[in-house]
């Protein structure tokens, strides 16, 4: 996981426990795996816990008591769960901003202008690998996010923003700062990864 400088989010002191809805979801996830294989549920449970932390604190991250809680639920040593959480960039081990802006810097996005997207973020006060002083934004550069045909793109929390330019990225950051929810997906009106201007074949649904 990329190092993130802590923001103004207060340290989590615990204890951690599932909300009623998430407790039911955790039971459903664990039940997907055969008896004795509950450890296989560790990744979706960490993701569920990180989402609960985001809802509760405004920061999607996994402090030690949360990792310990998940480890106990699936019967794994803490260090094994920590190894999982520290390996995947989808998990945050330090507080992140309310909006985690992840800019794809892999070759397709770079060729289509990801440098302009990073510049837009920088010009709005975001610094790679750090939280903004108000705790609102965290900026990370990540590897391929799987939307190469609509490059350049970013993932902000759980939403993808695609076909970006310097101007549209700036507008998205401004909208989030105002508390608005900008429309996710292609910023030039594409449906999925259809050609610019619309589909050229199978233009009508059967």
ZALOGU-817955 format. One record per residue (C-alpha): residue in one letter; y negated, x, z negated; residue number from 1. Coordinates in nm, 4 decimals, decimal comma. Each point is the difference from the previous one (the first is absolute). Layout:
BEGIN
{r = a&Y = Y&X = X&Z = Z&k = NUM}
...
! end
This chain:
BEGIN
{r = x&Y = 0,0000&X = 0,0000&Z = 0,0000&k = 1}
{r = x&Y = -0,3501&X = 0,1237&Z = 0,0798&k = 2}
{r = x&Y = -0,2044&X = 0,0988&Z = -0,3044&k = 3}
{r = x&Y = -0,2553&X = -0,2661&Z = -0,0856&k = 4}
{r = x&Y = -0,2867&X = 0,0715&Z = -0,2343&k = 5}
{r = x&Y = -0,0021&X = -0,2593&Z = -0,2784&k = 6}
{r = x&Y = -0,2739&X = -0,2592&Z = 0,0244&k = 7}
{r = x&Y = -0,1639&X = -0,2079&Z = -0,2736&k = 8}
{r = x&Y = 0,3115&X = -0,2107&Z = -0,0599&k = 9}
{r = x&Y = 0,0839&X = 0,0046&Z = -0,3713&k = 10}
{r = x&Y = 0,3219&X = 0,1833&Z = -0,0938&k = 11}
{r = x&Y = 0,2971&X = -0,2326&Z = -0,0256&k = 12}
{r = x&Y = 0,1401&X = -0,0070&Z = -0,3531&k = 13}
{r = x&Y = 0,2768&X = -0,2575&Z = 0,0455&k = 14}
{r = x&Y = 0,2378&X = -0,1429&Z = -0,0794&k = 15}
{r = x&Y = 0,0940&X = -0,1339&Z = 0,3406&k = 16}
{r = x&Y = 0,1994&X = -0,3147&Z = 0,0648&k = 17}
{r = x&Y = 0,0540&X = -0,2264&Z = 0,2974&k = 18}
{r = x&Y = -0,2020&X = -0,3147&Z = 0,0446&k = 19}
{r = x&Y = 0,2268&X = -0,3076&Z = 0,0089&k = 20}
{r = x&Y = -0,0177&X = -0,0174&Z = 0,3801&k = 21}
{r = x&Y = 0,0692&X = 0,3699&Z = 0,0405&k = 22}
{r = x&Y = 0,2851&X = -0,0127&Z = -0,2520&k = 23}
{r = x&Y = 0,1687&X = -0,2603&Z = 0,2185&k = 24}
{r = x&Y = -0,0694&X = 0,2093&Z = 0,3113&k = 25}
{r = x&Y = 0,1405&X = 0,3119&Z = -0,1696&k = 26}
{r = x&Y = 0,3188&X = -0,1885&Z = -0,0883&k = 27}
{r = x&Y = 0,0268&X = -0,1198&Z = 0,3612&k = 28}
{r = x&Y = -0,0412&X = 0,3552&Z = 0,1324&k = 29}
{r = x&Y = 0,2580&X = 0,1480&Z = -0,2365&k = 30}
{r = x&Y = 0,2481&X = -0,2754&Z = 0,0874&k = 31}
{r = x&Y = -0,0055&X = 0,1146&Z = 0,3640&k = 32}
{r = x&Y = 0,2059&X = 0,3050&Z = -0,0964&k = 33}
{r = x&Y = 0,3641&X = 0,0171&Z = -0,1158&k = 34}
{r = x&Y = 0,0812&X = 0,0420&Z = -0,3673&k = 35}
{r = x&Y = -0,0425&X = 0,3635&Z = -0,0960&k = 36}
{r = x&Y = -0,2456&X = 0,0625&Z = 0,2854&k = 37}
{r = x&Y = -0,3120&X = -0,1362&Z = -0,1683&k = 38}
{r = x&Y = -0,1707&X = 0,3364&Z = 0,0442&k = 39}
{r = x&Y = -0,0326&X = -0,0883&Z = 0,3687&k = 40}
{r = x&Y = -0,2715&X = -0,2462&Z = -0,1017&k = 41}
{r = x&Y = -0,2289&X = 0,2727&Z = -0,1296&k = 42}
{r = x&Y = -0,2334&X = 0,0147&Z = 0,3015&k = 43}
{r = x&Y = -0,0784&X = -0,3725&Z = 0,0293&k = 44}
{r = x&Y = -0,0370&X = -0,0203&Z = -0,3781&k = 45}
{r = x&Y = -0,2505&X = 0,2859&Z = -0,0025&k = 46}
{r = x&Y = -0,1902&X = -0,1740&Z = 0,2796&k = 47}
{r = x&Y = 0,0045&X = -0,3268&Z = -0,1945&k = 48}
{r = x&Y = -0,1237&X = 0,1771&Z = -0,3127&k = 49}
{r = x&Y = -0,2782&X = 0,1743&Z = 0,1905&k = 50}
{r = x&Y = -0,1125&X = -0,3357&Z = 0,1378&k = 51}
{r = x&Y = -0,0038&X = -0,1487&Z = -0,3491&k = 52}
{r = x&Y = -0,2145&X = 0,2910&Z = -0,1196&k = 53}
{r = x&Y = -0,2404&X = -0,0684&Z = 0,2868&k = 54}
{r = x&Y = -0,0264&X = -0,3662&Z = -0,0964&k = 55}
{r = x&Y = -0,0473&X = 0,0817&Z = -0,3680&k = 56}
{r = x&Y = -0,2341&X = 0,2993&Z = 0,0187&k = 57}
{r = x&Y = -0,1403&X = 0,0159&Z = 0,3532&k = 58}
{r = x&Y = 0,1806&X = 0,3287&Z = 0,0607&k = 59}
{r = x&Y = 0,3409&X = 0,0201&Z = 0,1697&k = 60}
{r = x&Y = 0,1684&X = 0,2870&Z = -0,1808&k = 61}
{r = x&Y = 0,3015&X = 0,0899&Z = -0,2137&k = 62}
{r = x&Y = -0,0783&X = 0,1470&Z = -0,3418&k = 63}
{r = x&Y = 0,2827&X = 0,1544&Z = -0,2040&k = 64}
{r = x&Y = 0,0781&X = -0,3128&Z = -0,2091&k = 65}
{r = x&Y = 0,0491&X = -0,2024&Z = 0,3187&k = 66}
{r = x&Y = 0,2378&X = 0,2553&Z = 0,1501&k = 67}
{r = x&Y = 0,1885&X = 0,0088&Z = -0,3315&k = 68}
{r = x&Y = 0,0272&X = -0,3786&Z = 0,0023&k = 69}
{r = x&Y = 0,1491&X = -0,0057&Z = 0,3502&k = 70}
{r = x&Y = 0,2352&X = 0,2868&Z = -0,0869&k = 71}
{r = x&Y = 0,1317&X = -0,1892&Z = -0,3026&k = 72}
{r = x&Y = 0,0504&X = -0,3185&Z = 0,2004&k = 73}
{r = x&Y = 0,2217&X = 0,1672&Z = 0,2589&k = 74}
{r = x&Y = 0,1697&X = 0,2422&Z = -0,2408&k = 75}
{r = x&Y = -0,1381&X = 0,3192&Z = 0,1498&k = 76}
{r = x&Y = -0,1407&X = 0,3083&Z = -0,1753&k = 77}
{r = x&Y = -0,3798&X = 0,0032&Z = 0,0095&k = 78}
{r = x&Y = -0,0090&X = 0,3268&Z = 0,1953&k = 79}
{r = x&Y = 0,2098&X = -0,1477&Z = 0,2829&k = 80}
{r = x&Y = -0,2403&X = -0,2915&Z = 0,0395&k = 81}
{r = x&Y = -0,2962&X = 0,2376&Z = -0,0204&k = 82}
{r = x&Y = 0,1563&X = 0,2029&Z = 0,2824&k = 83}
{r = x&Y = 0,0009&X = -0,3131&Z = 0,2160&k = 84}
{r = x&Y = -0,3552&X = -0,0989&Z = -0,0927&k = 85}
{r = x&Y = -0,1351&X = 0,3500&Z = 0,0623&k = 86}
{r = x&Y = 0,1754&X = 0,0396&Z = 0,3364&k = 87}
{r = x&Y = -0,1347&X = -0,3047&Z = 0,1847&k = 88}
{r = x&Y = -0,3697&X = -0,0368&Z = 0,0766&k = 89}
{r = x&Y = 0,0278&X = -0,3775&Z = -0,0416&k = 90}
{r = x&Y = -0,0002&X = 0,0572&Z = -0,3764&k = 91}
{r = x&Y = -0,3086&X = 0,1225&Z = -0,1849&k = 92}
{r = x&Y = 0,0399&X = 0,2066&Z = -0,3174&k = 93}
{r = x&Y = -0,3714&X = -0,0035&Z = -0,0830&k = 94}
{r = x&Y = -0,2527&X = -0,2843&Z = 0,0065&k = 95}
{r = x&Y = -0,1283&X = -0,0888&Z = 0,3457&k = 96}
{r = x&Y = -0,2948&X = -0,2130&Z = 0,1004&k = 97}
{r = x&Y = 0,0170&X = -0,3737&Z = 0,0476&k = 98}
{r = x&Y = 0,0176&X = 0,0746&Z = 0,3738&k = 99}
{r = x&Y = 0,2323&X = 0,2861&Z = 0,0963&k = 100}
{r = x&Y = -0,1090&X = 0,1056&Z = 0,3485&k = 101}
{r = x&Y = 0,2819&X = 0,1899&Z = 0,1704&k = 102}
{r = x&Y = -0,1067&X = 0,1513&Z = 0,3314&k = 103}
{r = x&Y = 0,2792&X = 0,0929&Z = 0,2408&k = 104}
{r = x&Y = -0,0553&X = 0,3533&Z = 0,1288&k = 105}
{r = x&Y = 0,3169&X = 0,0365&Z = 0,2082&k = 106}
{r = x&Y = -0,0293&X = 0,1020&Z = 0,3659&k = 107}
{r = x&Y = -0,0352&X = -0,3454&Z = 0,1682&k = 108}
{r = x&Y = -0,2769&X = -0,1024&Z = -0,2396&k = 109}
{r = x&Y = -0,1636&X = 0,3418&Z = 0,0222&k = 110}
{r = x&Y = -0,0081&X = -0,0172&Z = 0,3789&k = 111}
{r = x&Y = -0,1548&X = -0,3485&Z = -0,0196&k = 112}
{r = x&Y = -0,2757&X = 0,0931&Z = -0,2441&k = 113}
{r = x&Y = 0,1242&X = 0,0234&Z = -0,3575&k = 114}
{r = x&Y = -0,2618&X = 0,2712&Z = -0,0588&k = 115}
{r = x&Y = -0,2657&X = -0,2653&Z = 0,0599&k = 116}
{r = x&Y = 0,1703&X = -0,2239&Z = -0,2562&k = 117}
{r = x&Y = -0,0013&X = 0,2783&Z = -0,2590&k = 118}
{r = x&Y = -0,3651&X = 0,0675&Z = 0,0803&k = 119}
{r = x&Y = -0,0850&X = -0,3667&Z = -0,0543&k = 120}
{r = x&Y = 0,1683&X = 0,0161&Z = -0,3402&k = 121}
{r = x&Y = -0,1802&X = 0,3224&Z = -0,0896&k = 122}
{r = x&Y = -0,3348&X = -0,1438&Z = 0,1052&k = 123}
{r = x&Y = 0,0577&X = -0,2940&Z = -0,2370&k = 124}
{r = x&Y = 0,0581&X = 0,2362&Z = -0,2911&k = 125}
{r = x&Y = 0,3808&X = 0,0167&Z = 0,0031&k = 126}
{r = x&Y = 0,1568&X = 0,3410&Z = -0,0565&k = 127}
{r = x&Y = 0,3558&X = 0,0812&Z = 0,1035&k = 128}
{r = x&Y = 0,2325&X = 0,0251&Z = -0,2978&k = 129}
{r = x&Y = -0,2469&X = -0,1511&Z = -0,2443&k = 130}
{r = x&Y = -0,1292&X = -0,3256&Z = -0,1413&k = 131}
{r = x&Y = -0,3581&X = -0,1124&Z = 0,0434&k = 132}
{r = x&Y = -0,2014&X = 0,0144&Z = -0,3254&k = 133}
{r = x&Y = -0,0012&X = -0,3788&Z = -0,0285&k = 134}
{r = x&Y = 0,3799&X = -0,0121&Z = 0,0256&k = 135}
{r = x&Y = -0,0176&X = -0,2270&Z = 0,3036&k = 136}
{r = x&Y = 0,1518&X = 0,2264&Z = 0,2675&k = 137}
{r = x&Y = 0,2597&X = 0,2743&Z = 0,0304&k = 138}
{r = x&Y = 0,0330&X = 0,1897&Z = 0,3271&k = 139}
{r = x&Y = 0,3265&X = 0,1622&Z = 0,1104&k = 140}
{r = x&Y = 0,1176&X = 0,1493&Z = 0,3284&k = 141}
{r = x&Y = 0,3606&X = -0,0952&Z = 0,0703&k = 142}
{r = x&Y = 0,2666&X = 0,0434&Z = 0,2626&k = 143}
{r = x&Y = 0,1083&X = -0,2608&Z = 0,2557&k = 144}
{r = x&Y = -0,0370&X = -0,3611&Z = -0,1165&k = 145}
{r = x&Y = 0,1857&X = -0,1431&Z = 0,2987&k = 146}
{r = x&Y = -0,2802&X = -0,1552&Z = 0,2054&k = 147}
{r = x&Y = -0,0351&X = 0,2761&Z = 0,2593&k = 148}
{r = x&Y = -0,0664&X = -0,2367&Z = 0,2919&k = 149}
{r = x&Y = -0,3094&X = -0,1291&Z = -0,1797&k = 150}
{r = x&Y = -0,1342&X = 0,3359&Z = -0,1101&k = 151}
{r = x&Y = -0,2120&X = 0,0990&Z = -0,1802&k = 152}
{r = x&Y = 0,0857&X = -0,2016&Z = -0,3072&k = 153}
{r = x&Y = -0,0171&X = -0,0032&Z = -0,3767&k = 154}
{r = x&Y = 0,1933&X = -0,1775&Z = -0,2716&k = 155}
{r = x&Y = -0,2121&X = -0,1423&Z = -0,2810&k = 156}
{r = x&Y = 0,2180&X = -0,1193&Z = -0,2853&k = 157}
{r = x&Y = 0,2621&X = -0,2128&Z = 0,1806&k = 158}
{r = x&Y = -0,2032&X = -0,0709&Z = 0,3159&k = 159}
{r = x&Y = -0,0162&X = 0,1905&Z = 0,3296&k = 160}
{r = x&Y = -0,3261&X = 0,0319&Z = 0,1935&k = 161}
{r = x&Y = 0,0575&X = 0,1121&Z = 0,3585&k = 162}
{r = x&Y = -0,1897&X = 0,0922&Z = 0,3195&k = 163}
{r = x&Y = -0,2776&X = 0,1393&Z = -0,2161&k = 164}
{r = x&Y = -0,3250&X = 0,1694&Z = 0,0915&k = 165}
{r = x&Y = -0,2591&X = 0,1721&Z = -0,2162&k = 166}
{r = x&Y = -0,2017&X = -0,3214&Z = -0,0002&k = 167}
{r = x&Y = 0,2827&X = -0,2396&Z = -0,0862&k = 168}
{r = x&Y = 0,1283&X = 0,2283&Z = -0,2768&k = 169}
{r = x&Y = -0,3484&X = 0,0144&Z = -0,1471&k = 170}
{r = x&Y = -0,0244&X = -0,3799&Z = 0,0140&k = 171}
{r = x&Y = 0,3367&X = -0,0388&Z = -0,1763&k = 172}
{r = x&Y = -0,1038&X = 0,2294&Z = -0,2853&k = 173}
{r = x&Y = -0,3319&X = -0,1834&Z = -0,0342&k = 174}
{r = x&Y = 0,1774&X = -0,3374&Z = -0,0095&k = 175}
{r = x&Y = 0,2434&X = 0,1149&Z = -0,2686&k = 176}
{r = x&Y = -0,2876&X = 0,1399&Z = -0,2064&k = 177}
{r = x&Y = -0,1648&X = -0,3442&Z = 0,0142&k = 178}
{r = x&Y = 0,3190&X = -0,1613&Z = -0,1280&k = 179}
{r = x&Y = 0,0922&X = -0,1489&Z = 0,3361&k = 180}
{r = x&Y = 0,3420&X = 0,0059&Z = 0,1678&k = 181}
{r = x&Y = -0,0340&X = 0,1257&Z = 0,3596&k = 182}
{r = x&Y = 0,2559&X = -0,1272&Z = 0,2487&k = 183}
{r = x&Y = 0,2987&X = 0,2327&Z = 0,0176&k = 184}
{r = x&Y = 0,1825&X = 0,1044&Z = 0,3162&k = 185}
{r = x&Y = -0,1506&X = 0,1019&Z = 0,3310&k = 186}
{r = x&Y = -0,3774&X = 0,0221&Z = -0,0044&k = 187}
{r = x&Y = -0,0225&X = -0,0671&Z = 0,3754&k = 188}
{r = x&Y = 0,1995&X = -0,3226&Z = -0,0009&k = 189}
{r = x&Y = 0,3431&X = 0,1207&Z = 0,1037&k = 190}
{r = x&Y = 0,3037&X = -0,2012&Z = -0,1038&k = 191}
{r = x&Y = 0,2503&X = 0,2499&Z = -0,1409&k = 192}
{r = x&Y = 0,0097&X = 0,2873&Z = 0,2516&k = 193}
{r = x&Y = -0,0726&X = -0,1874&Z = 0,3209&k = 194}
{r = x&Y = -0,2155&X = 0,1780&Z = 0,2610&k = 195}
{r = x&Y = -0,3749&X = 0,0044&Z = -0,0443&k = 196}
{r = x&Y = -0,1321&X = -0,3186&Z = 0,1564&k = 197}
{r = x&Y = 0,3153&X = -0,1976&Z = -0,0749&k = 198}
{r = x&Y = 0,3594&X = -0,0133&Z = 0,1258&k = 199}
{r = x&Y = 0,0676&X = 0,0575&Z = 0,3705&k = 200}
{r = x&Y = 0,3568&X = -0,1350&Z = -0,0012&k = 201}
{r = x&Y = 0,1612&X = -0,2930&Z = -0,1822&k = 202}
{r = x&Y = -0,3474&X = -0,1435&Z = -0,0468&k = 203}
{r = x&Y = 0,1354&X = -0,3384&Z = -0,1069&k = 204}
{r = x&Y = 0,2400&X = -0,0660&Z = -0,2846&k = 205}
{r = x&Y = 0,3132&X = -0,1872&Z = 0,1054&k = 206}
! end
